[in-house]
């Protein structure tokens, strides 16, 4: 359900807006999430029509919170909007109109009917500098050769995991590493170049 097979229906997005209700705001609210940040969150999804739950991240992937980059279309448009300016520890209840979710098509695989308004309860755990920032690239690129090797990204993941202190299954590291290369090593040379890495820099979402 992280992927967004449907884009907002033309013309209706401007009229429809995401409604955000803050359920819990920690005293220390920093850093706030922005486009391009790497977020770690749990969320439950409900159909507004009857309150039935169609998604729960705690029952997926052995209960690990989801990692995704904010504002680049890795989640539906409404979630990209709803999770801006959140801080670690914050909880939100958000209502997303069909035009910013799965539109007229719905999403049969996810048990979402056409023209469904969705409600998500979100708990944000971590806000990290996104993997698309120049600072992050230079931080990962230890030998300064302007390309990222598997070893360099593996080391970066270990440091990130140690920093947030969450317990993870040992295989999580290898799975994420393989996924990063599958999605970013476009020419298949075993390295992620600066150009491949910055695939989102011209993103208009």
N, C-alpha and C positions, 0 to 999 in steps of 0.2 A: 504493500500500500504506500510505500515511500515514493515510488515513482509516480509521475503525473501524466497519465496517458491523455488526459483531456485538458485543453487550454480553455480559458474563459471564452464564453460565447461572445461574439463580436457585438460591441455596442452596449451590452448590458452591464459590463463590469463597473462602469463609472457610477451607475445608479446604485448598484449593490455594494454594501460595505461589510467588512468583518466587524462583528461586535465583540468587544473584549471586556471581560470582567476579571479583575485581579482578586484572587482568593487569598493569597498570602504574599506579602512583600517583606523580605528580610531587612533588618536594620542596615546592614552593610550591603548596599546594592551596587556592586562594581565587580567586573566591568559589565556594561550593558551590551547586549548583542547587537550586531550590525551586519549588513550584507557582507558575505564572504567569510564570516566567522564559522568555526567548527563547533557545533553544539552537541551536547550530550543530554538527552531528555527521555522521559517516559511519557506516553500519552495514551488515553483511551478515547475511542471514537464512538459516537452515538448518532442514531438517526433522530432528527428533531421531531419528525412526525409521530413516532410512537415511543421514543426513548430507548429503543433496543440497541444493544452494544454490537457494533460490527467489527471492532478492532481493539486489541489490548496489547501494547508492546511488552507487558510483563509476562505474557504467555508465549511470546516469540523468542527465538534465539536464546533459550535457557534463561529468560528473564533479564538479559542485559539491556540497559538503556540504549536507545538508538543514537548513532552518530550520523550527522549530516551537515553539509555546508548550507548556511542560510542564504536565501535570496537568489539561488541559481537554478531553481526548478527541480531539485532532488525530492521535494515534497510538493503537494498541491499548492497552487498559488495562494490560497487563503491561509495556509499554515505559514508560508514564507512571510506574509503580511502580519499574521497574528503573533509571531515570535520575535518581531523586531523590538529592540529596546527592553528586552527582558534581562534580569540579572540572575546569577546562580542562586538556587533556592526558591525562586519565585514560582508561584502556582497561578495558572490562569484557566478560566473557562471561556472558550471562544465559540461563537456561532458564525458559521461560514455559509454564505448563500451558494446555490448551485453554480452560478456563473464563475465562482472562484474555487469550485471543487470539481465535480465530474460532469456538470452541465446536463444537457439533454440526453447524452448517451448513457449516463450512469456508469457503473463499474460492476458488472455482473459477478466477476471473480471475487470482488470484495463485498458482495451482497449489498451493493448500494444502488437503489433504483434510480431511474431518470429523474432529473429535476429535484434532487434531494438536498435539503438544507442539513448541514452536518454540525454537530456539537463535539468539540474536543476538550477534554480536561488534560492540561499539560503541566508537568513538573520539570523544570529545567535544572540540571545538575552542574553543568560546566559550560563556560564560554571560553574558547581558546582562539588564538589568532588563527585565522583560516589557513588551510593548506595552499591557498592561492595568493597569499601576500608575498611581496618581494622579500620582506624581512624573514618570513618563514622559509622561503626557498634558500636564502643565504645561510640561514641557521642550520638547515639540513645538509647543505652542500659543504661538508667539512673540508674537502680538499680543494674547493674553489674552482673546479673544472667546468662549472656552468651546466652540469648534468647530475642527476641524482641516481646513485646506484642502489641496488637492493639492500646492500649493507647499510648505506647511509639512512635510507628510509626505515629500515628495521630498527636502527639505533634510535631514531627520532620517536618511533612508536613506543619503544621501551621507556624512553624518558617521559613521554606524555602519560603513559599508563602509571608510572611511578608517581608522577605529580598529582594525579587525581585520586590515587590511593584506593580505587575500586577493585574488588576481587573479580577476576575474570578467569574463564576457562583457558587453560594453556593454549588451546588451538585458536583462540580469538586473534592473537597476534598474527599468526600465519595466514588466517583467512582474510584479515584486513589488508595485509601486505599483498597478497595475491590479487585482491580486488582492486587495490590502487594501481597495480601494474596493468591489469586487464583493461581498466578504464582509461588509463593515461599514456601507456607506452604504445602510441599509435603506429610507429614504424617497426615495433617488435625487436628493437636492438638491445633490449635489456636495460636501457637507461631511460629516465624521464628528463627530456631537455627542458630548458626554460620555456620554450615555446609550447611544448606539450603540457607543461605544468600550469601555464597561465591560460588554459583553455577557456576560462570564464571571464577573462579581463574585459572583453567587449560585450558581456552579457547585458541585455537591456531590461531584464525583468525588474 
